[in-house]
């Protein structure tokens, strides 16, 4: 019986040792590879035409699950420029943050969020078509954009 047990355990032990030699590598999503905004005052002054601004922070719990989706979108989408704005690293004064919040009709900076800026302006009258807050809202509008179903881009 001991020999049978030894014959069974020895291959299992050898197999477990080879499993430990495998190395796994993790890739990090780096938004710094894309065009950045680092000041609130620059959100609406990047260029003429239409562009997207993704607002996030490194510590935003809700931003983490969609990080890869945003990276993939920015890597492949060519319709409009997308800027990445890490709000926690904003370099301008508090008054500029307050002006940004007032312009988008909110009471605070919310992350994750996606803004659609048209001709350096933000249309508060149809806020639900140009401002998306929360992971699911951001992902849904990105899917709509990619599928040609986002009405303002048609």
Secondary structure by P-SEA (a helix, b strand, c coil): caaaaaaaaaaaaaaaaaaaabbbbbbbbcccccccccccccccccccccbbbbbbcccccccccaaaaaaaaaaccccbbbbbbccccccccaaaaaaaaaaaccccccccbbbbbcccccccccccccccccaaaaaaaaaaaaaccccccc
